[in-house]
């Protein structure tokens, strides 16, 4: 069964604001789809519509076969679809363990076992469980944000520009963690400005332009496409493929 099916999604920040204009794509279980494109293309807006932070004007969202539109945040979380936003994704004054507990506020008895699973997956969080989130590095906070999302028991994880503001080394480390999540069975939908590295770790990709799907296919295929390299990936991508 397909993890996520998006059909004809239209929406934005008001009744007449069509930032996203009929977007359709699918995400298969155990795979990762990255959404790339120029600034203002509607990438993050797609995630907000899928997470229920914005209400779609039209379109259908299916999560593991169940229709969840028109969506709300509660409906999407109940369906197992959890978003890690780009900003304000952890509580700075709270410890690592308190942040994780916040992610499992509706999980009741399962919270303890979920926390053990998160600590096993991310040993760094166990080591820093009493540390205040505000004192962690940007990369560590992003790992904490993903751990907090996993505490909700998602069946599908959405990431909004997870490497924004990180150093190249921290970004590479975070990408490796995300890929490990996928390889252990978690479907991931990721919006990312770092198109080169996003395609490198993804299975499939969608290119948005002006709120519409301009290109879609395997990540490897799009990375090798001269048009994609020229328009969206820049000189660095061209040089690395040719060299």
SVG drawing of the C-alpha trace seen along z (x, -y; Angstrom):
<svg xmlns="http://www.w3.org/2000/svg" viewBox="-12 -36 49 38">
<polyline fill="none" stroke="black" stroke-width="0.4" points="0.0,0.0 1.3,-3.5 2.3,-5.5 1.2,-8.9 -0.9,-9.9 -1.4,-13.6 -3.8,-14.4 -4.6,-17.8 -3.5,-19.7 -4.4,-23.4 -4.0,-25.9 -2.1,-28.7 -2.5,-31.3 -6.0,-32.5 -9.2,-31.5 -7.9,-33.1 -4.2,-32.5 -3.2,-29.6 0.5,-29.2 0.2,-25.4 -1.6,-24.8 -2.7,-21.2 0.3,-19.3 0.2,-15.5 2.8,-12.9 3.2,-9.6 5.5,-8.3 6.0,-4.6 6.7,-2.7 10.4,-2.6 11.3,-5.3 12.2,-9.0 10.9,-11.7 12.6,-15.1 10.9,-18.2 13.2,-20.8 12.8,-24.0 13.5,-27.7 12.6,-30.0 8.9,-30.8 7.9,-27.6 5.6,-26.5 7.7,-23.7 7.1,-24.4 3.5,-25.4 2.9,-21.8 4.2,-20.4 1.9,-22.8 -1.1,-21.7 -0.2,-18.1 0.3,-18.6 -3.0,-20.4 -1.4,-23.7 -3.1,-25.1 -6.5,-23.9 -6.4,-22.8 -8.8,-24.5 -9.1,-21.4 -7.3,-18.1 -7.1,-14.7 -4.5,-13.3 -4.4,-9.6 -2.1,-8.2 -1.8,-4.4 -5.0,-4.3 -7.1,-6.4 -8.4,-9.8 -7.6,-12.5 -8.7,-15.6 -9.8,-18.3 -7.0,-17.8 -6.3,-19.2 -3.2,-18.8 -4.9,-16.3 -6.2,-14.3 -2.8,-14.1 -1.1,-13.0 -3.8,-10.5 -3.2,-9.2 0.5,-8.8 1.8,-11.7 4.1,-14.0 5.9,-17.2 9.2,-18.4 9.1,-22.2 12.1,-24.2 12.0,-26.6 10.8,-26.5 10.8,-22.7 12.1,-22.2 11.5,-23.8 14.7,-25.6 14.1,-25.9 13.3,-22.2 15.7,-19.3 16.2,-16.7 14.1,-14.2 11.4,-16.8 11.3,-17.6 10.9,-14.0 8.1,-13.6 6.3,-16.5 6.3,-14.5 4.5,-11.7 1.9,-13.7 -0.9,-11.6 0.8,-8.3 0.2,-7.4 1.7,-4.1 3.6,-3.8 5.7,-6.9 8.4,-5.0 9.0,-2.4 9.0,-5.0 11.6,-7.0 13.8,-3.9 13.5,-3.3 14.5,-6.9 17.5,-6.7 18.5,-3.5 18.2,-5.1 20.0,-8.4 22.5,-7.6 23.6,-11.2 20.2,-12.2 20.5,-9.7 23.9,-11.1 22.4,-14.6 19.0,-13.8 19.3,-16.3 20.8,-19.1 18.7,-22.1 17.8,-22.1 18.9,-25.7 22.5,-24.8 22.7,-22.2 24.2,-22.9 21.9,-23.4 22.5,-19.8 21.9,-18.3 18.6,-20.3 17.5,-18.9 18.2,-15.4 16.2,-16.2 13.3,-17.5 13.3,-14.2 13.4,-12.2 10.4,-14.3 8.5,-13.5 9.3,-9.8 7.8,-9.8 4.4,-10.3 4.7,-7.0 4.6,-8.3 4.1,-6.0 5.4,-8.8 7.8,-11.6 7.8,-15.1 10.9,-17.3 10.9,-21.0 14.5,-22.1 16.2,-20.1 19.7,-21.3 18.9,-25.0 21.5,-27.0 23.7,-24.0 27.4,-23.8 28.3,-21.4 29.6,-18.9 26.5,-19.0 24.3,-18.9 26.0,-15.7 25.7,-14.1 22.0,-14.9 21.4,-13.6 23.1,-10.3 20.7,-10.0 17.7,-10.7 18.8,-8.1 19.1,-5.6 15.5,-6.3 14.4,-5.5 16.5,-2.4 14.9,-1.1 11.4,-1.5 10.3,-5.0 8.8,-6.8 10.2,-10.4 9.0,-13.4 11.6,-16.1 11.7,-19.7 15.3,-20.8 17.1,-23.8 20.4,-21.8 19.2,-20.1 22.5,-18.3 22.7,-16.4 19.0,-16.0 18.9,-14.1 22.0,-12.1 20.2,-10.5 16.7,-10.3 15.0,-7.7 12.5,-9.9 12.1,-13.6 9.6,-16.3 10.6,-19.6 8.2,-22.5 8.1,-25.6 5.5,-28.3 3.4,-25.9 3.2,-23.2 5.1,-19.9 7.6,-20.7 9.5,-17.5 9.2,-14.2 11.0,-10.9 13.8,-9.0 16.3,-11.2 19.2,-9.7 17.5,-10.4 16.7,-14.0 20.2,-14.6 21.6,-13.4 19.2,-15.5 21.0,-18.5 18.0,-20.8 17.6,-20.1 21.3,-20.6 21.2,-23.9 18.0,-25.4 18.0,-24.1 21.4,-22.6 23.8,-25.1 27.4,-25.0 28.5,-22.8 26.3,-19.9 27.4,-20.2 31.0,-20.1 30.6,-17.1 28.8,-15.0 31.1,-15.9 34.2,-15.5"/>
</svg>
